[in-house]
Amino acid sequence: MDKGVFEAYEKEIQALEEEIRLLTEKYEDLRQESAFFSEEEILKAIKSLQEETEGETKGHESPSDLKAQLESLESDLSFLMEFTGFHFTSHSKKTVEKTLNRTVQKHSLSGKCHSIPFQVKFQLLEMQKDEKVSAVVSDLSIKVESREDSNMSKFVSRIEECGDLITFFRSLSTYAEWYEHRRHTFLHFKAKYPDIVTLPEGLLGDFIILKNPKVPGFELVIVWKIHLDEEGTTTPVLDLLPKVPEQVLEQRMRSVESIPSSFRSALRLFGIEAAMENLIRVLGSGQ
């Protein structure tokens, strides 16, 4: 074996032996130190450690406190859902970029506002400068299931272009409230006047038919549209369409033609429910 290689091995062995010696001495020192502690002292040390641990635990809230907080949060959430009409059924997010001052996430959420289902997908860019945080919505895609498709689709298209989520949710809430109010009003009059009121398209339709069983062929159709413009303003639009037999129309043309205008005047004076109630009572009084 080459002499240089042999010397290198010898130095490595000596270094290992020195390390073993030092470790052995350290072990002996520790063993001797532990011998100075009695069993009683060791138990006291363990007890002291336990007390410190319990003290730290008391600084945290107990499971019962956490449960109470959770129940309170659930109660608040339930109140908000009832108050706004929004019930979110699913939400997912995916972080596509994250730096010190910039975060990009893709969000997808769905749910119902009262009885109207919706789905929203968008990308959210959050940027932080000093202590200020700004957020920008992009790639917005919205789907809303509504029978007033023409109005809603125009509104949704404008919102998707400008990325204004706040206006979307605010307008959808108002629109859905009117949608629900119409449904409840139709249900109320159908239950109260079952012989006069009919709902050809059910509670989700936009019109009801009033007819007097003793006057065949004479019907009054109340049409109740919910108009949503591109700016998100919701307006209820009601009108009355009389359906009268030809012989009656020939004899009382002027009286029949005045019915819709009289109904519109009653709407302005008394409101929707009172105007409908008065019309149904007048029609039913001929029974």
PEBEL-V962190 format. One record per residue. N is the residue number from 0. RES is the residue in three letters. OMEGA is omega as a letter, one per 30 degrees, with the letter a starting at -180 (none if undefined). Layout:
N;RES;OMEGA + N;RES;OMEGA
//
This chain:
0;MET;l + 1;ASP;a + 2;LYS;l + 3;GLY;l + 4;VAL;a + 5;PHE;l + 6;GLU;l + 7;ALA;l + 8;TYR;a + 9;GLU;l + 10;LYS;l + 11;GLU;l + 12;ILE;l + 13;GLN;l + 14;ALA;l + 15;LEU;l + 16;GLU;l + 17;GLU;l + 18;GLU;l + 19;ILE;a + 20;ARG;a + 21;LEU;l + 22;LEU;l + 23;THR;l + 24;GLU;l + 25;LYS;l + 26;TYR;a + 27;GLU;l + 28;ASP;l + 29;LEU;a + 30;ARG;l + 31;GLN;l + 32;GLU;a + 33;SER;a + 34;ALA;a + 35;PHE;a + 36;PHE;l + 37;SER;l + 38;GLU;a + 39;GLU;l + 40;GLU;l + 41;ILE;l + 42;LEU;l + 43;LYS;l + 44;ALA;l + 45;ILE;l + 46;LYS;l + 47;SER;l + 48;LEU;l + 49;GLN;l + 50;GLU;l + 51;GLU;l + 52;THR;l + 53;GLU;l + 54;GLY;l + 55;GLU;a + 56;THR;a + 57;LYS;l + 58;GLY;l + 59;HIS;a + 60;GLU;a + 61;SER;l + 62;PRO;a + 63;SER;l + 64;ASP;l + 65;LEU;l + 66;LYS;l + 67;ALA;l + 68;GLN;l + 69;LEU;l + 70;GLU;l + 71;SER;l + 72;LEU;l + 73;GLU;l + 74;SER;l + 75;ASP;l + 76;LEU;l + 77;SER;l + 78;PHE;a + 79;LEU;l + 80;MET;l + 81;GLU;a + 82;PHE;a + 83;THR;a + 84;GLY;a + 85;PHE;l + 86;HIS;a + 87;PHE;a + 88;THR;l + 89;SER;l + 90;HIS;l + 91;SER;l + 92;LYS;a + 93;LYS;l + 94;THR;a + 95;VAL;l + 96;GLU;l + 97;LYS;l + 98;THR;a + 99;LEU;a + 100;ASN;a + 101;ARG;l + 102;THR;l + 103;VAL;a + 104;GLN;l + 105;LYS;a + 106;HIS;l + 107;SER;l + 108;LEU;a + 109;SER;l + 110;GLY;l + 111;LYS;l + 112;CYS;a + 113;HIS;a + 114;SER;a + 115;ILE;l + 116;PRO;l + 117;PHE;l + 118;GLN;a + 119;VAL;l + 120;LYS;a + 121;PHE;l + 122;GLN;a + 123;LEU;l + 124;LEU;l + 125;GLU;a + 126;MET;a + 127;GLN;l + 128;LYS;a + 129;ASP;l + 130;GLU;a + 131;LYS;l + 132;VAL;l + 133;SER;a + 134;ALA;a + 135;VAL;l + 136;VAL;l + 137;SER;l + 138;ASP;a + 139;LEU;l + 140;SER;a + 141;ILE;l + 142;LYS;l + 143;VAL;l + 144;GLU;a + 145;SER;l + 146;ARG;l + 147;GLU;a + 148;ASP;a + 149;SER;a + 150;ASN;a + 151;MET;a + 152;SER;l + 153;LYS;l + 154;PHE;a + 155;VAL;l + 156;SER;l + 157;ARG;l + 158;ILE;l + 159;GLU;a + 160;GLU;a + 161;CYS;l + 162;GLY;a + 163;ASP;a + 164;LEU;a + 165;ILE;l + 166;THR;l + 167;PHE;a + 168;PHE;l + 169;ARG;a + 170;SER;l + 171;LEU;l + 172;SER;l + 173;THR;l + 174;TYR;a + 175;ALA;l + 176;GLU;l + 177;TRP;l + 178;TYR;a + 179;GLU;l + 180;HIS;l + 181;ARG;a + 182;ARG;l + 183;HIS;l + 184;THR;l + 185;PHE;l + 186;LEU;a + 187;HIS;a + 188;PHE;l + 189;LYS;l + 190;ALA;a + 191;LYS;a + 192;TYR;a + 193;PRO;a + 194;ASP;a + 195;ILE;a + 196;VAL;l + 197;THR;a + 198;LEU;a + 199;PRO;a + 200;GLU;l + 201;GLY;a + 202;LEU;a + 203;LEU;l + 204;GLY;a + 205;ASP;l + 206;PHE;l + 207;ILE;a + 208;ILE;l + 209;LEU;l + 210;LYS;l + 211;ASN;a + 212;PRO;a + 213;LYS;l + 214;VAL;a + 215;PRO;l + 216;GLY;a + 217;PHE;a + 218;GLU;l + 219;LEU;a + 220;VAL;l + 221;ILE;l + 222;VAL;a + 223;TRP;l + 224;LYS;l + 225;ILE;a + 226;HIS;l + 227;LEU;a + 228;ASP;a + 229;GLU;l + 230;GLU;l + 231;GLY;l + 232;THR;a + 233;THR;a + 234;THR;l + 235;PRO;a + 236;VAL;a + 237;LEU;l + 238;ASP;a + 239;LEU;l + 240;LEU;l + 241;PRO;l + 242;LYS;a + 243;VAL;l + 244;PRO;a + 245;GLU;a + 246;GLN;l + 247;VAL;a + 248;LEU;l + 249;GLU;a + 250;GLN;a + 251;ARG;a + 252;MET;a + 253;ARG;a + 254;SER;a + 255;VAL;a + 256;GLU;a + 257;SER;a + 258;ILE;a + 259;PRO;a + 260;SER;l + 261;SER;l + 262;PHE;l + 263;ARG;l + 264;SER;l + 265;ALA;l + 266;LEU;a + 267;ARG;a + 268;LEU;a + 269;PHE;a + 270;GLY;a + 271;ILE;a + 272;GLU;a + 273;ALA;l + 274;ALA;l + 275;MET;a + 276;GLU;l + 277;ASN;a + 278;LEU;a + 279;ILE;l + 280;ARG;l + 281;VAL;l + 282;LEU;a + 283;GLY;a + 284;SER;l + 285;GLY;a + 286;GLN;none
//
